[in-house]
Every structure is written in structure tokens, then in C-alpha cells.
Amino acid sequence: MLDDLYREIILDHYRSPMNRGRVEHPDIHAEGKNPLCGDELIITASLEDESILEIKFDGHGCSISQASASMLTEQVKGRRLTEAEDLVELIKSMFKGEVEIDPDELGDLEALQGIRRYPVRIKCATLAWNALQVGIDTHRSSLEDAEAAPELAVFTEHSI
Amino acid sequence: MAGKTATGKLKTQDHQAGALDVAAVRRDFPVLGQTVNGKKLVYLDNGATSQKPQSVIDTLTRYYEEYNSNVHRGIHALSQEATERYEEARGKIASFIGAASEREIIFVKNSTEAINLVAYGWARKYLKPGDEVITTETEHHSNIVPWQLVAESTGARFRYLPVRDHSAPFDIDGLRSLITSRTRLVAVTHVSNVLGTVTPVADVAEMAHAAGAVLLVDGSQSAPHMPLDVVDLDVDFFAVTGHKMLGPTGIGFLYAREELLDRMDPFLSGGDMIATVTMQGATWNELPYKFEAGTPNIADSIGLGAAVDYLSTLGMDRIEAHERTISEYAIERLQEIDGLTLYGPTDASLKGAVFSFNVDGIHSHDVGQVLDSEGVAVRTGHHCAQPLMAALGIGSAARASAYFYNFEEEIDTLVDAIRKTQKFFS
């Protein structure tokens, strides 16, 4: 039964995460926190023409939150911000059971579907995605002053 | 009768003599016999809530099937029966903790409500700017947040005893140096829900009283596990939740010295807590009813009475002795695991049967998940003690917490499951 949750792809991302670290001079700087389990993720990204040029994640958390963050960086790198937002929505809808993920199109992300059967772990998996979304929102609302360092956007999960 | 089943069920137990017959005791708990995820359930989440014996379950059913009725107001037979049973439960609780009078037992929904009752009924009435409330960094949030709010609303100072060494005994000298002539209230847990550390309550009481302060003790993690005498301990307020001591959820009690209760304001107001009401005002009912507004949780109060019967029949001394044995064994076995950090004292005589730990490189949620797949139920997360987690420099921990119905063999299963977790994530 553990294999449903901890699919081999998830364990691979956990053991050897993609894009770990911080982007220098980021345009997006977001933090995702889950006080219930003490998880903290930092997502930094640089943009070019509203597309994600580079994106990295840092911080600590359980295997699910780390693997999901690793997959996120892999999937949204090179995408337009609007596409990244669509993907955030898709992931959230998938966890609500509203849509299925097509492995041909989204590769590793399909492995996250197994987490649906473990409701208490869904928030672990969505932490990075929620953080990215608040990062994008904050980036948009601060576009007027493009020269300033990005404002830290914080997403805090609630326990219920 | 609440006690009849418990007594009948426990014929196999040699009352108050010799060690507990754990195998016999377990047969009284329907939940414990099941399998989870194809494995035999190993329930080690007793710090979160205990399982319920058949006698408690039957008491609840019998109330609803045979004499469900409101209390203190009916002239009819069912109401009289309900009132009698409800008050009988209060009496059982009073003797269980050694209270001088039943008037000192207030039914509440849990320890949180008990502490808030003191925060609103006593602290907000008597604390002045510059007065001090002292608590500790190891407290459950329920013994921190109410005092922070009290400090905010009265101008009193909120002070706390920091955790310097999680494995040390309770820092009584540290507390002594913190108490001043302005200290009005000391609020401490009896047994830490994370570290298991036992507070020397009688010593703390002496210290607090010498300074002219009152003492509130959170007994959530002690009342289920050890013999208690609130008069010997000399506490002023003692907060207990019922569901960790075999009782139903949604019921607990506050013990308070009568003299303090007399001087306090009501917490919740409305029906049942009044003597007279006119459109110009109201006068309060006698103790303990002054603090029990509205229809109380009748069924669960009576259920808690049955839980107390069960515990008393087993004998709190024997329960404590068995848990001590489990603690000694668990501390020894857990320390054998490379890469495991155990929080709290490693001397079983200093702590309750609570074992919080982390495994190097593996998040507590992942540990809890693999343990669950092996049928082992533990709690993971911050345990409603975020300040303590911060002091320990961790975000979360796994916690195994035992009760009198746990076997040493179940500790072996826990240890094997932790080793499996390490293998799984290596």
C-alpha cells in the first residue's frame, strides 16, 4: 500500500531533487509554510518576457512536499506565467478528483495522483504549487516598480 | 448502573494486587483487537486520545436507551435518574482526584475550556497591570494562548520558563528565579505532552503560594496515568480532559478550590447557572452550577464517571507501575536505533510514557506514514506545542504514547517499523 503513495518517481525526486537552491536576482520570491508539519519551501524564479527562465526551490519538508516541489520546477521552467498558473489550477483540480493527469503530456506529475487516496498528505503536495501562485500574484501586483527586488510572497497552509 | 459492567468485566483482575494482566485488560477494549492495513493494530497515540472500554461504551448506550432526560429540572422519573447519575459521576471524579468536595468539580468540554474558564472567571477579574502570569515553554498551546490574551487584556506580564535541556528534569530552580512578588498565577503542565517530563507539582505549589500566587496545573497527560490527590499536591486549579482517560470526547472537568470559585465571576451565563433572574439582573446559582450554564453534556459526563470507575478498579498505582515498565523498555529500545533522536528525559522515573522522536533525514510525516502501513498508530506534527518545537530547533516530531493496555511487544513492533522506515527512505 505504501507504493501507491510513495511511487518510485516520487522517491526519485525526493532523493535526487531537480533545481534545488535559489535563483540569483529573482523576479519571483515565494515562501510556502505549513505550520502543522513545520514544512517551509522557498521558490525563486527569474523571468523573461513573462516566461519562467529559471526556477529553483529550497527549504525543508516531507518527501511528498519536496518531490512535488522538484516536479514543479521541472514542469514550469520555460513556460509562460499564464501556462504555469493553468498548471497550478490543474494540479489543484486533480487533487479534488475533478480531472485526471495525462502522463503523456505531463510525465512525472501523474505520480502525484496516488496521493489523492491520502487526504492528509494532499497539503504536503500542494504546498509548492500554492507558493508559486502567490509568488506570481505578488509579481503581477508589483510590476509598476520593475527595478525593485521582488517582494516576498508568503503562502501559509491552515490545519483544517 | 455505570459501574456494574466495569466491575463485572474485571473479575479476571485481582483487584489492586499484583501486576496488571494486560491481555485480560485488552479484552475490555473493542478497538484494540482489530487489524489496520492488514497488520495488527498497535495503538500508541494515547497522548492524543485513549481507547474506550466496553463499560464506558455501554454506559453511553444505556443512558440514551433507558433514561435520556434533562437534568436538574424535571420532576419525572427519567429526569431524576439522569440527574442522579450525572451528580454521581461528579462525585466519582471528586474522589478520583482527592477533591475535598463535589462542589469543586465543574464539568467542561475539555482542558482548553477548563483553562479558559479560569482565564475569564478569575484572571481577567483579578489581574492588574504589572502583575505576572508565569508559564513554561513546554506547554500545550491551551496553556499558553489563554494567558497571552489575559496579559493583553489586563496589562499583566506574560513570562515563561524556557527549555534549556529537553532531557533534563523539570527546571525547578529556573522557575524559582522567575517567580517574583508580582507573580499572581503560575500555570504549568503536570506531564509534558511532548517530552513526557513530570513537573514536581507539590514543590511548584509551595513556591507559588509562598509568593502569594495561585497555581493552575494542566492535568491532561497526568490524570489518566497516575494516582492523584489535588489536596496533597496543593493545587488551586486542575484542568483535565476526559477523552484521554477512557472517557468520551467532549467532556472534561476543572477542579478548583471552593474559596476561589466563590470569588470568581461566571464564565458562560444563561440557564442553570442562575439563582434568580429579573429584567433588572440575576444572582448566581450555588457551586458548582454557577459555572455550568445551559444543558450540560449529560451522557458524556456519566460516561466519564464510568471511565473513572474502570481506572479505579484497575488501580492507578498498578497503571503507573505498568507504564513505568513500558517506558524503561521503550527508552532502551528506541536508543538502540542509529540516527534516532529521542526528546525528553531518558530516565523513566522522570517522565510519563510519551516518546517523541525524529529520525535523521526523514520527516515525521513520512515516519508516521510508514508506521501506519505497519499498523502502528503514532502522532506526528507539532503536537500543539509550536514554542517547544522552536526551542528544540525542529518543525515536527513523531510521538509514540503508551497506556496501561500496551504490551512491551508493541514497542518491538514500533522499533521494527522505524527500522523499516529508515530502509524505505535510504
Interface residues (C-beta under 8 A of the other chain):
Chain A: M1 L2 L5 Y6 L11 Y14 P35 L36 C37 G38 D39 E40 H60 G61 C62 S63 I64 Y118 R121 C124
Chain B: N37 G38 I362 H363 S364 H365 D366 Q369 V370 S373 T380 G381 H382 Q386 M389 I394 G395 S396 F424 F425
